[in-house]
Amino acid sequence: MGDKTFQAGPNGTAGSVNVSFKLTVFDQNAAGNPYFTDKNNNPISIVPSANGIAVNPKDPKNPTLSDILKAAEGAVNFYPDSNGGSGSIITTTSDIATQLKAQNITVKGDNVTLPSGSFNVTLTGRNNTNGKTTTVTVPMKGTGASTSTAGAPVIKVNSANTTNGQYYQVAQGAAFDPLNFVDSNGVRHQFTAQQSSNNPTVATVTATSNPVSTSESGRFYTVTLTATGMNGKTSTLSYYVVIVGNGSQTIKADTPAYHIYGNNVEKASTSFKAGQTVYVGNETREINKVSYSKVSTTSKADANSGNLWIPTSALTTNSPSTGTDTNTETHPVMVDSRAYDKNGNYLGHMYYAYDNIEIVPTVVTINGKTYYKVANKDEYVRVTNITGNKRTLRHNAYIYWSSYRRTPGTGKMYRGQTVTTYGPAMRFKNGKKYYRIEGCRNNNKRYIKAVNFY
């Protein structure tokens, strides 16, 4: 905004006083496009309202389309452009009817049967000088028939559902808005919220934690968003941001490398150790809820043009530490294991088979499933993938390396013996299911047919 000062001069009479005052001029839109503001003259695309704008007609349960349009228009200011050009709000009652019907609100002629919850009205303003338009969303408060508005608000990205623990790469030096940013691929990610899974009315969403600075490549941050619904309920969403530049970056965790063909991920012969440096390409891919980044040991250009990928999580410290856990134990991960948060939500990265992991050996139950907490992290892994389950053989059994090959140096195991198995049964190429068992490693594979266990 800019301020212009005007001065009232002497009026020609004795004792006259000069009076100065400031007139605020909106110049944030130098291109002369139309724009909406709230009643405090802050430019907006969504009216900030915790409870929705009341319609207040003569009959609050059955207002007219004109009542609703008037209430929405009264919640905003419209400016055709910053230079005093002409224009107006061009939304009509017919437009309002179409919008309400799309939200399953009953409209009969000019009368509306409001829901008890909330709904949205979108206003469009037009600049008559250059024909440009802009819109604003106005959350409205219903006062009529009961509809289901239960539940916490839902946070979305680019109008699609999203989950905790997503990874985004942002270029070094790029501008960053936690609700609306462009990643290193050039893809824009815009976060919004709605009142609940079955109520699409806009909810307020803010960044309650945004430590991101793009000045230094290789840095890793956790951003937390909070959405607040009109019923007072809240939802939170956390995502991770990795800053990438043109120079090399350090890998933070041991990881295999992969090749990606379409939506198929295949393990490459290459692997990386924590502490190695790589060049990180601009491109990321998310497949089966895992984010992958292109890398090269040669150059960023080679990373961008190649087909070598690692999980983006290997470039980060994953989740923030929760302090120092005591009485921890180190175990090999026996089955590729997803990392979960304390609510059982997948965090977007994995712990890989036969790598060691430090855990707190107390079993934690989340949503009926058992987990171990990862030492010094807000992360959890399934018990069955770490210490396994004890199972009893119902038949004598051999130990297999693959579908058709027994593991060398192993003999027969006998009915009644107890064996530790890990993870779910796996289907082999011969169509039969097998459990991975104790002692299994990459260079010493051990499986027993699932049908041989009780």
C-alpha positions, 0 to 999 in steps of 0.5 A, a space after each residue: 500500500 502507499 500513502 498520499 498526504 493532502 493538506 487543507 490550507 487557510 480559509 481566509 479567516 483569522 485563527 484558521 488551522 492547517 489540517 493534514 490527513 492521509 488517504 490510503 491508496 491500494 497499489 499492490 496490484 500495479 498491473 491494474 487487475 481487479 481484486 477483492 479485500 476484506 472489510 479491513 482492506 486486506 487483499 484476499 481470495 478467501 474471506 477469513 471467517 471462523 463461523 461463516 457470514 450470516 445471511 440474516 434474511 426475514 426468514 433465516 431458514 428460507 432466504 431468497 437468492 438475493 438475500 444470500 448474494 447481498 450478504 456475500 457482497 456485504 462481506 467484502 470490498 471490490 476494487 476494479 483496479 488500483 488506478 480507479 478504473 470502472 467495474 463491478 461484481 458480476 455474480 447473479 442470483 442465477 449464479 448463486 442458485 447454480 453454486 448452491 445446487 452443486 452443494 446439494 442445497 435445495 433451491 426452489 425458484 428464488 427461495 433457498 432451504 439452508 443447511 444447518 451447517 455451512 456453505 460457500 458462495 463465490 463472487 466474481 468481479 470484473 474490470 471493465 477497462 481490460 475485461 479481467 476478472 477475479 473471484 473470492 470465496 465467502 464461507 456462509 453460515 446456514 441456519 436451516 435444515 440439519 445436515 451432517 457436518 460432523 468431523 474434523 476439517 480435511 487438509 488438501 493439496 491442489 484440491 486432492 487429499 493428502 497425508 502426513 509425511 510427504 516430501 517436497 524438494 524446493 530449489 535453493 533461493 526460491 521463494 517459499 510460502 508454506 500454503 502455496 509454493 513451487 517445488 524444484 520440478 516447477 510444480 505448484 503445491 497449494 494447500 487448502 482445507 474444507 470443513 469435513 470429509 462430507 462438507 466442502 465448505 472452506 475451512 481456515 488453514 494456517 502454518 503453525 510451524 514454518 522454519 523453512 529457509 531456502 538460503 542453504 542447500 541440503 537443509 531439511 525442514 518439517 512444516 506443520 499446518 493446522 485447519 480449524 473448522 466452524 465446529 471448533 475441531 482442528 486437524 494438523 498435517 506435517 510435510 517435509 521440505 528438502 532444499 536442493 542446489 547445484 552442488 553436492 549434498 550429503 546422504 543421511 542414511 544408508 539406502 539402496 538405489 533404484 531405477 524407475 520405469 513408468 510406475 515400476 520401481 526396480 532396485 539398482 546394483 548401486 547403493 549408498 552409505 550415510 555420509 556419501 555425497 551426491 548431486 540431487 536432480 530437480 525431479 521427484 516422483 511419488 510411487 506407492 506413497 514413497 518419494 524418490 529423488 534423482 541423484 548422481 555422483 558426477 553432476 546435477 546435469 547427470 542426475 537430471 538426465 539419468 535414471 538413478 533414484 533414492 528415497 528422498 528420506 535418505 537426504 534428510 534426518 527423517 523426523 525431528 528427534 524427541 530427545 534421548 531414549 534410554 534402554 534401547 536395543 539394536 535389531 536387524 530389520 527383517 522385512 522392508 518396514 514403513 515408518 509410522 507416526 504415533 497415530 499410525 499414519 505412514 510417514 513416507 519413508 522406509 527402513 530396509 531389510 537387513 539394515 540395523 535399527 535402534 528401537 525402544 523394546 516396549 511394544 506400543 499398540 496403535 489402532 489395534 496393531 503392535 509397534 516399536 518406537 524408533 529410538 530418539 525419533 517420533 517414528 514407529 515400526 511394526 513389531 512383526 518386521 523386527 522381532 517377528 512372531 513365534 509360530 509352531 510347525 504342524 508338519 515337517 518342513 524344509 527351508 527354502 532359498 527360492 521357490 524351487 531351491 532349498 537353502 544349502 546347509 540346512 536340514 529338515 525341521 520337525 513338527 512341533 518346533 517353534 520358529 520365528 517368522 517375520 512380516 506377512 506370508 510372501 507369495 513366490 513365483 510358484 504361487 505358494 506362500 512362504 514366511 521369512 524365518 530367523 537367520 534370513 539374510 541377503 546372502 543366506 535366504 531362509 523361508 518355510 512354506 506357510 502351510 506348514 505352520 498352525 
